[in-house]
Amino acid sequence: VYLETYGCQMNVNDTEIAWTILQRNGYARTKELDEADVVLLVTCSVREKAEQAIWNRLRHLKVLKARRQQARAPLRIGILGCMAERLKEEILHREKLVDIVAGPDAYRDLPRLLAVAESGQQAANVLLSLDETYADILPVQTSAGGTTAFVSIMRGCDNMCTYCIVPFTRGRERSRPIASILQEVRMLSDQGVKEVTLLGQNVNSYRDLSEVQFQSVAAPGLSRGFSTIYKAKPGGLRFAHLLDQVSRIDPEMRIRFTSPHPKDFPDEASVLQLIRERHNICKQLHLPAQSGSTRVLEAMRRGYTREAYLDLVHHVRDSVPGVSLSSDFIAGFCGETEEDHQQTMSLLREVRYNVGFLFAYSMRQKTRAYHRLQDDVPADVKKRRLEELIAAFREEAARVNAALVGQDQLVLVEGPSKRSASELCGRNDGNIKVIFPDAELEDAVDCGAPGRAQPGDYVVVKVTSASSQTLRGVPLCRTTLSRAAVC
């Protein structure tokens, strides 16, 4: 089987879940497309461009499939994930190329679907589940040479933002039992993984109801000035408890999480307190804003005003000094005026994010916007506004990063730089890429002979230059996460 992943980090995680299930059923994995008997594409539906990439890829695979049928057993092609959920009928009937279609909650069914495809029939399962979390799969989900890993803690989303297809392709929120998450993180620690990112569409609304004693907990409050279209649910162990337990497993393992929703940082700030106090929880937060205009935010059903969002940003920065912030923005949402756009520009400049994910709005069928709103911002205006947002973001990020020049940063080495074999690449606590020469280094802990840094090592790097996306510096020494925290 050959697996190809498109889209978000959840899809990276889903790829490994699908692979683990197939491996248990006797499949081998290849990295060479020409060797494959089965090609599975794990797909994204968040934007039209993501879906178009899949249709383009299928055209290429059509040629490969036709060639294969003349040579040996036919090549089987499968579409997995969000696009399978959204476009099942179209995928199955368009050129009759695809053999299997499996939605995000149907990966356990892959062996059966592939067996049906072997008989020459098309097979599909896009049923969404209210309880599937793949808690027992425990995939080995690694990237960056085995240094980092993603761990899914929940699936689906209940927020129903008007622009978003996720509730319709991934279903309702359900949280994975804490015991299985801790088991997976321990396993990754034993394998030498040095950074784990806890994944979910809305991680800070995590709610584990797997044990009776968790059921009586009161519903949490929302952040000040925030609202939601659904009633907060009582019961369950919350995200702060999970984060506390995960961070205790390995003091040398960095912990990140994404994506939280701004509304779910309640006033008691227990999550923010943990980030401040634990040396291995990264001082980095993703706070998706989507727009800087209160009017547009209301049309998006985000549940907050510009003012409430900025109040939260100030609260986060007061609670976690030096925190690195990232965000998502949509250019050209339904009804967005030039004044709305300028408010988003000013929010970008006021907050000064370290990392940004910015996209032009893409209308999705099934969403509330599709049924209730008009996609009335012309494509050329969306493109121009997006370019202006990107330019403003990069300008501010360059200023933020320039302030780090002359400072020492603790970098987790991921491997060689893509552009130069004589340089190493890693990320600092704020998740910013840092590049530095691959040189002999003293070890601050072990006073043995100098050696070169390896993937998974922590290296202190003095920053000498910065751009909007990258820091460059001089390596000073190898160290440990615990020692660096003490220093």
N, C-alpha and C positions, 0 to 999 in steps of 0.2 A: 504494500500500500504506500502511495505517495500522498503526503498531506501538504496543503498550501493554505496559508492563513492570511486573511484580509481583515482590516478594521482594528478594533480596540484590544486592550489587554485581556478583556474577558474572552475574546476569541482565541487569543494565545492559550489561555487556560483551557478553553473548550477543546482545542486541538489535542492537548495532552490527555484530556479525559477520553476523547474518542479513541486516541491511539492506545491508551491503557486497556480499554474494553476490547479492542481488536486484537491486541497482543495476547490477552487472556484466551482468545478464541483461535489462536494458532497463526495469526498473521505476522509477517515480518515487515519491517519498515525500510524503505529505500529513500535515499536523497537524490536518486537519478530518475528523472521522469521516464526515460526510455526503458528502464527495468520494471516499471510498475505494471501490475495486473489491474489495480484499482487506483483511481485518482480521486481524492476527496478535497473539495474546496470549502473551507470554513469561511462563511461570507458575512458581509455587513450590509445593512439597509438604512443606515442613519442618513446618508446623503445619496442623491441620484448618481453622483460621480463614482461612489463606491460600487454601486450596482453595475454601472456601465463597465467598470474594470472587469467584472465577472463575465459579462456578455462577450467582451473582447477576448478574454481568456478562453471561453468556450469555443469561439471560432477557431482559435489555434488548436485546441484539443480535438476539434472535429476532424481536422486533417490528420492528426496523429492516430485517431481512432480508425479512420478509413484505411490508413496504411497498415495498421496492426491487424485488421481483419483478414488481410491478404496473407499475412505471415504466420500468425499463430492464434491462440485463443483470444477472443475479443477483449478489448480494453473496456472496463466498467468505469463510469464517471458518476460521481455523487456530488450534490450540492447540500451542504450542511449549514445550520445556523439561521441567522435572522432573515436572509433573503429567501431561504427555503420556506420559512414560516409565512412570509409576506406574499410570495409569488409562486406558490406550489403549482397551480394549474398552468400558468404561463411557462414555467420551467419545463414541466413534463411534456407540453405539447409543442413547444417551439423547436422545430427541426428534429424532434425525437432523439436528441443527442444524449440527454441525461437519463441514467438508469435508476438512480435512487435519489430521493429527497428526504432529508431528516431535519426536523426543527430542533431548537436548542434543548428541548426536554426529551428527545427521542434517541439519544446516543446509545442507550442500553440496547436498543432495537437494531443497531447497525448489523450485527451478524445475521439476523433473520432477513433484513432487507437485502443484504448482499447475496444471500442464498437464493432469494426470489429472483434477483437480477441475473444470477447464473443460469436460470432456466429461460432467459430471454425476455422476461416481463419487466415492466417498470414497477418500482415499489416506492411507497411514500408513507411517512408517519410525521405529521406536524401537530400532533395533539399537545397542547400546553397542559402543564401539571400545576396543582396547587401545593405540592409537597416535594417535588424532585429537587434535590440539592447535590446529588452524586456524592453524598457524605462518605460512602464506603469505598470510593474509587482510589483515592490517595495516589494521584499521578505524580510522576517526577517531572515537575514543570520548571525547567531551568533555561536561562538565557545567559548571555555574556560569559560563556565558557564555564558554566556551572557555578558562578559567583552569586547570581541573583535568581530569585524565583517568585512566581505569583501564586497566591493561595486564595481561592474563591471562598468567601464567607457567607454570601447570600446571592440570590438570583432574583431577577425581575424588579419591577418598580411600580409603586402605587401613586406617584405624584401627578401623572396625567397633565404634564405641561402641554400646551396646545400644539407645539411644533414637533413633539417627540413621538417616534414610532416604537420606542422600546417597550412600553407596556403591552403593545399588541404583538410584538415579535418574541418577547421573553416572558410575558405573563406577569402575574402579581408577585409582590415581595414574599419571599420565604427564606428563612435563615437556617444555615447549617448548624447542627449541634456543636457546641463549643468543644466537647470532648474530641470530636473527629478533627477539628481545626488544630487543636493543640497537638494531637498525635501526628498530623502532617508536618507541622512546624518542627517538632522534635526530630522527625525523620530527616527533614532537610538539614537541620543543624548537624545531625550525625554524618550526613553526606558532605559536610564542609561548606554548605551555602552560607554566605555572609550577609545577605540582605533579602528580606521577604517583604513583598507588597501585598497587603490584604485587599482583596478585590470585591467590588460589588457595584451595582448601579447607584446605590444609595447607602454606603456602608454605615453611616452613623445613625441609621434607623434600624440597625441590627437588633434582632429580638429572638433569643433562643427560648423556645417553649418545650424543649425536649424532656425536661424533668419536672416532676410535680411541684417541687419546692420553688421553681422559677415562676409559677403561674400567678402568684398573688401580688407581684410587684406593681406599684401604681404606674399609670401612664406618665411619661416625662412631659415637661413643659417644652415649648418651643423657644427659640431665641427671641429676644425682645423685638417687637415690631414685625414679627413673622406670622403667617397664617398658612393653613393647608385646607384643601377641599375635602379631606377625609378626617374622620374623628381619630384622635390619637388612641392607640390600642393599649390597654393595660396588660400587665403580665410579661414575664420573660426576662432573661438576663440581657443587659444592654451592652452597647459597644464599648463603653468605658471599662466594664468588667473584662470583656474579651481582650481589649488592648493591654490592660494591666497584666493578665495572665500570659499573653503571648510574649510580652517584653521581658518576663521573668525567666523564660526558657533558656536563653543563651545571651549572656552579657556582651558577647562579641558579635552578635547578629543585629544589624540595623533593621528597624521596623518602619515601614511606610504604609499608607493606606490611600485608596482612591476608588471611587469618587464620593466625597461627602456632599450633602445638600446643606446650603447655608442655614436653613431653618432649624436644623437638628443639632445646633450647638447651644444647648439650654443654658440658663443663667447660672447654674451651679458650676459650670465650666470644668467638670471633672476630666473631660478629654483634654482640654487645654492644659490643665494642671499636670496631667500625666506627661504630655509632650514636654512641658517645661522641666519636670523633675527627673525623668528617666533619660540617662545618657544615650541609650540605644534606640529611642524613638526619635526619628528625624524631626528637626525643627523646620518642618515644611508642610504647608497646607494647600490643598487645591480648593479654591472657593469659586465655583462657577457662577459668574455674574450674568452672562448672556446679553445683557444690555445695560446701558447707563441711564435709560429713560424710564421713569416711573410709569408713564403711559404705556410704553411697549411692554414693560415687565408685567403689567396688569393684563394686557392682551395675551401674553405668553402663559398666564396663570402661574407665575413663579412664587407668589405668596409673600412678596416683600416689595418695599419701595427702594428707590435709590438711597434715601437717607438711612433706612434700616440696614441696608447692606454696608454702607460706609461706617455706621456705628459698630457693626460686627467686626469690620476690618480693624478699626481702632482698638476694639476690645481684644482682638486676637493679638495685635502687636503689643498692647500693654501686658497681656498675660504671658506671651512667649517672646521675650526680647530677641531681636535678630532673626525672627521667623522669615522664611522664604515663602512667597505666595505665588501660586499659579492660578489661571482662570480660563474659562471658555467664553467666547463671544460669537454672536451671530450677526452678520451684516445683512441689512435689507429684509428684515422680517415684515410680515404683512402690515401695511399701513405706516411703516416707519417713515417719518419725515426727515428733512435735512436737519431740523432742530433736534430731533431724537438722536440722529447720528452724531451730532456735535456733542450731545450729552454723554454718549458712549466714549467719544474721543476724550472728553474732559475727565471721565472716570478712570480711563486707562492712565492718563497723565497724573491724576491725583494719587491713585493707589500705587503705581509703579511696580508692576508685577515682574518677577524673575523669569517666569515661563508663561507662554500664552498659546492657546489653541484657538485659532480664529478661522471662521468659515462663512461663506455666503449662504444665505437661507435657501434651502431646497425643500419644496412642498412634498409631503409624504401622504399617500392615500391612507385612510383609516383614522388619521389624527383629527383632533377637534378643529385645527386650523383648516384642514381640507374641507370639512363640512360647514364651517361657520365663517371663515375669513376669506379675503381675496389676496392672492399672491400678486400684489399690484405694484411692486417695486421693479422697474425694468432691469433686465440682466446686466446691461452696461452700467447702470447706477449701482447695483449690488457690487459689481466688480471694482468700480472706482472707490466705493466706501470701504470695501474689504482692504484694498491696497492702502488706503489712508489709515485704517486701524492698524494694519501690520507695521506701517512706517512709524506710527506713534508708539506702538508697543516696543519696537526694536530700539527706538531712540531712548525711551525710559529705561528699558532693561540694560542698555549699554551704560547708562549713568549709574544704575544700581550696581552692576558688576564692576565698574571702574572704581567704586568705593572699596572694593576688596583688594585692589593692588597694594602690595606691601604687607598684606596680612598672611598669616599661616592658615592653611586649610587642610583638614583631614580628608584624604581621598581614598576611597575604596577602589583598588585597581581592578579593572575589568579585562584588560588585555592590551595588545598593540593598537596604536592609533591607526585608523583606516588609511590615513594619508602618508604615514611614514613608519617604516619598520624600526626606526631608531628611537621612536617615541612611544610612551605608554598613555593609555586613556583610562579615566575613571570618573567618578562623580563625588562631589562633596556632599555634606549633610543636606544642603538645600537642593540637591538633585541637579546641579549645574555641572556640565561636562568640564573636566580639567585635563589638560594635556601637558606632559612634562617629559624630559629626556629619560631614556632607559639607561640608567647609570648605576655604578656600584654605590651601595648605600650602607651606612652604619645602621645597626639595629638598636633602638633605644631600650629594648628589654633584654636582649641577649647580647652580651659584649663579645661575641665571637667575630670571625672574619667578616668583612663587608661582603655583601652579595646583591644580586639584582632582585628587584621587586617582582613578584609573581601575581597572577590573578588571584584575588581573595586577600591580598595583603592590604593593610592600612599604611598609607604613606603620608607624612607631613610635607606639604608643598607650599613654598612661599610664592605667592602670586606676583608675576612680573608684568602681565598685560591682560587686557580683557576686551571682549566684544559683547554683542548683545546675547550671544548664545554660548560662548566658550571662555574659559579662563586658561591662561598659560602660566607656567611657573617653573621653579627650580626645586627638585626634590631634596629634602633635608635629611630624613631618616625614616626607617620603618618603625612602626609602633603597634599598639593594640588599641581597640576602641575604649577599653576601660582606662588604660593609662592616659590616653589623650584627654579623657573626661576629667581626670584628676588634675592634669597639668593645666 
